[in-house]
Amino acid sequence: MKKIVIYSSQTSNTKKLAEGAAAVLACGMLPVTEVGEIDHYDFLAVGFWFKGGQPDPSIQEFLPKLVGKKVFFFASHGAATDSDHARNGMNQAIELAAGAEIIGSFHCPGEVPEKVQAAVREKNPKAPWLLNAPDAAGHPNAQDIDHLQTTLLAAMK
Ligand SMILES: Cc1cc2nc3c(=O)[nH]c(=O)nc-3n(C[C@H](O)[C@H](O)[C@H](O)COP(=O)(O)O)c2cc1C
């Protein structure tokens, strides 16, 4: 089975998850901006970060291309892991990849730079994830990456 990890990442949190996924899958990884033809891949682990409560725009554009593919999603966000905000964002990705076989997903907090938090704090209405953003500091950490790898391997069985 030909596998690849594809990801979008602005501040490298999701890239760290992508590296963890590629290591355990023993396959290559590519930023979504450099992906060409995906016909020859059977399995794609696809990672993204949250922007405005949704998968970031570059991955949103890519998701409809996954028709007929076996896919595992992973993501990082400022929100708490166990929040409706995080679940909804992941569900949006699943919906946008209609026609793909989604075998599993994983998401965890990713550190939000203080500058970004300060800018978001100025906005009204208040972003629902802002309250939990300080707790994302230091994530993804080794435990998050380990959790991703375990979840991914279990989904592939
Ligand atoms: C412009 C911007 C918008 C963001 N919007 C959200 C959001 O709506 N929900 C959320 O949970 N996190 C949000 N975040 C936090 C990022 O999703 C989080 O820090 C993520 O780990 C970044 O991943 P990356 O380092 O791979 O780019 C936002 C961050 C930025 C910079």
The ligand as a MOL file (V3000), in Angstrom:
LIG
                    3D

  0  0  0     0  0            999 V3000
M  V30 BEGIN CTAB
M  V30 COUNTS 31 33 0 0 0
M  V30 BEGIN ATOM
M  V30 1 C -5.1020 33.2720 12.4630 0
M  V30 2 C -5.3150 32.1300 13.4130 0
M  V30 3 C -6.6130 31.6690 13.6370 0
M  V30 4 C -6.8280 30.6110 14.5280 0
M  V30 5 N -8.1100 30.1670 14.7100 0
M  V30 6 C -8.3190 29.1140 15.5600 0
M  V30 7 C -9.6360 28.6130 15.7490 0
M  V30 8 O -10.6200 29.0660 15.1730 0
M  V30 9 N -9.8000 27.6010 16.6200 0
M  V30 10 C -8.7550 27.0360 17.3160 0
M  V30 11 O -8.9900 26.1140 18.0990 0
M  V30 12 N -7.4890 27.4710 17.1220 0
M  V30 13 C -7.2520 28.4870 16.2620 0
M  V30 14 N -5.9730 28.9340 16.0580 0
M  V30 15 C -4.8490 28.2510 16.7500 0
M  V30 16 C -4.1240 27.2800 15.8350 0
M  V30 17 O -5.0540 26.4300 15.1740 0
M  V30 18 C -3.1550 26.3970 16.6350 0
M  V30 19 O -2.1720 27.1880 17.2760 0
M  V30 20 C -2.4820 25.3650 15.7290 0
M  V30 21 O -1.7500 24.4690 16.5250 0
M  V30 22 C -1.5500 25.9890 14.7020 0
M  V30 23 O -0.9770 24.9560 13.9530 0
M  V30 24 P 0.3520 25.1520 13.0970 0
M  V30 25 O 1.4630 25.4810 14.0700 0
M  V30 26 O 0.5500 23.8400 12.4460 0
M  V30 27 O 0.1080 26.2670 12.1460 0
M  V30 28 C -5.7280 30.0010 15.1970 0
M  V30 29 C -4.4300 30.4760 14.9590 0
M  V30 30 C -4.2180 31.5160 14.0840 0
M  V30 31 C -2.8090 31.9950 13.8290 0
M  V30 END ATOM
M  V30 BEGIN BOND
M  V30 1 1 1 2
M  V30 2 1 2 3
M  V30 3 2 2 30
M  V30 4 2 3 4
M  V30 5 1 4 5
M  V30 6 1 4 28
M  V30 7 2 5 6
M  V30 8 1 6 7
M  V30 9 1 6 13
M  V30 10 2 7 8
M  V30 11 1 7 9
M  V30 12 1 9 10
M  V30 13 2 10 11
M  V30 14 1 10 12
M  V30 15 2 12 13
M  V30 16 1 13 14
M  V30 17 1 14 15
M  V30 18 1 14 28
M  V30 19 1 15 16
M  V30 20 1 16 17
M  V30 21 1 16 18
M  V30 22 1 18 19
M  V30 23 1 18 20
M  V30 24 1 20 21
M  V30 25 1 20 22
M  V30 26 1 22 23
M  V30 27 1 23 24
M  V30 28 2 24 25
M  V30 29 1 24 26
M  V30 30 1 24 27
M  V30 31 2 28 29
M  V30 32 1 29 30
M  V30 33 1 30 31
M  V30 END BOND
M  V30 END CTAB
M  END
